[in-house]
Amino acid sequence: MSSPDKPVVLVVDDEENIRFLIESGLQLAGLDTISAVDGRDGLAQVQQHRPDLIVLDVMMPELDGFEVLARLRDAGNKTPVIFLTARDATQDRVRGLTEGGDDYMVKPFAIAELIARVQLRLHQLGHVSNPSVLRCADLVLDTDAHRVTRAGQAVDLSPTEYKLLEVLLANTGRVLSRAQLLDHVWDYHFDGDSSVVDTYISYLRRKCDHVPPKLIHTIRGVGFCLRVEE
């Protein structure tokens, strides 16, 4: 659900892991997101939610990103669009920008760079996103101070532990697979052993989930979830 005081970014991509990666990163940056699984769904989401910015994949089945943009501009919709695609040929970049796109990023991409480009466009439109405090029960992560507390006590985390906890807190109540956590915490083209996720989950449990209520849950055969169980 979006907040009335936060900019809303629509992410249109037919790859679930990339949608998750982008949405989580944008949410951690204090933005609201909605997503669409293909071009037709993207057009429907624009009609329904009127997002402030669109991150748009180019190579999608049936209706590609260029056609989605053309339909938006033909309808008079001027919402800023950042293309995200594996197509890095000069003619593709030129086409994307000359046909009404505002920016063009090539996969594989750095999520931090994409977030910076999104924020720049939103600032140019007069939107300001505010960093948020992420919280579940008495577990609190302050993104401004880069500080974590549990029951009021400071928790010392490594950079990777912090990033993993940040993703879990940003998705409180949502079950995240190992693949999704690998994509966001260890980079989406990471080729390492997925057992690294279990290792770092165990580190987090020892450091910030050793007091009641238990917050980090293993969902057998699926992944992990941060939530308060009733």
HELIX and SHEET records of a PDB file:
HELIX    1   1 GLU A   16  LEU A   28  1                                  13    
HELIX    2   2 GLY A   39  HIS A   49  1                                  11    
HELIX    3   3 GLY A   65  ASP A   74  1                                  10    
HELIX    4   4 THR A   90  THR A   98  1                                   9    
HELIX    5   5 ILE A  111  GLN A  124  1                                  14    
HELIX    6   6 PRO A  159  ALA A  170  1                                  12    
HELIX    7   7 ARG A  178  VAL A  185  1                                   8    
HELIX    8   8 SER A  195  CYS A  208  1                                  14    
SHEET    1   A 5 ASP A  32  ALA A  36  0                                        
SHEET    2   A 5 VAL A   8  VAL A  12  1                                        
SHEET    3   A 5 LEU A  53  ASP A  57  1                                        
SHEET    4   A 5 VAL A  81  THR A  85  1                                        
SHEET    5   A 5 ASP A 103  VAL A 106  1                                        
SHEET    1   B 4 VAL A 133  CYS A 136  0                                        
SHEET    2   B 4 LEU A 139  ASP A 142 -1                                        
SHEET    3   B 4 ARG A 147  ARG A 150 -1                                        
SHEET    4   B 4 GLN A 153  VAL A 155 -1                                        
SHEET    1   C 3 LEU A 176  SER A 177  0                                        
SHEET    2   C 3 GLY A 223  LEU A 226 -1                                        
SHEET    3   C 3 ILE A 216  ILE A 219 -1                                        
END                                                                             
